[in-house]
Amino acid sequence: MNDDCIFCKIAIGEIPTDFLYENERLMVFRDINPHAPVHLLIVPKKHIRSVNDLTEADHEILSELIMVAKEMAKAESVSESGYRLFFNVERGGGQVIFHLHLHLIGGWKK
């Protein structure tokens, strides 16, 4: 846990958030500044600063991020029409919140 991290504060309930999915390791909620009709954030509760800070011990979390994203795409009805999954890494890569999170975006009209 990082005391200054907004996602850590969400994980411990200090900042209320409407979760679309939650288990002991991950949480999923809507981005407050969406870039698509569907814009979800899939976030590990464990504080990992960025992709660059992943360790061998984080294999399971990464796998679970992708599998939960797949299920959330289905729940949000974008699995068939298509969606994007991406990580922003460091400031130059667009990372604004320095707590690892996976973006799921989709829902554009054809």
C-alpha positions, 0 to 999 in steps of 0.5 A: 500500500502506498499512502499517496496512491488513489488506487490504494485508497480505493482498494482499502475503502478510503475512497468509495467506488462502484466496483463492477467486479472485486475479489481479494486480488483485483478490482474493476471500476469505470474510468472517471474520464472515459475515452470510449463508451466502455472504459474500465480499469482493472486494478490489482489491490497490491501496489505495483507502481508500473509494468517496469516494477513487475517481478517474477512473483507477479505472474499470477496477477498479470494472468488474472488481469487478462482473464478478468478483462475478458470476462468484463468485456463479455459483461459489458457486451463488447466481446463480440464487437471488439475492444482494446486492452492496454497498459500505459507505462511511465509518464512518456507512455501516458501513465498518470496514476502510478499504480499498475492498471489495465485499461479495457476500452470499447463500445464504439459504433461501427 
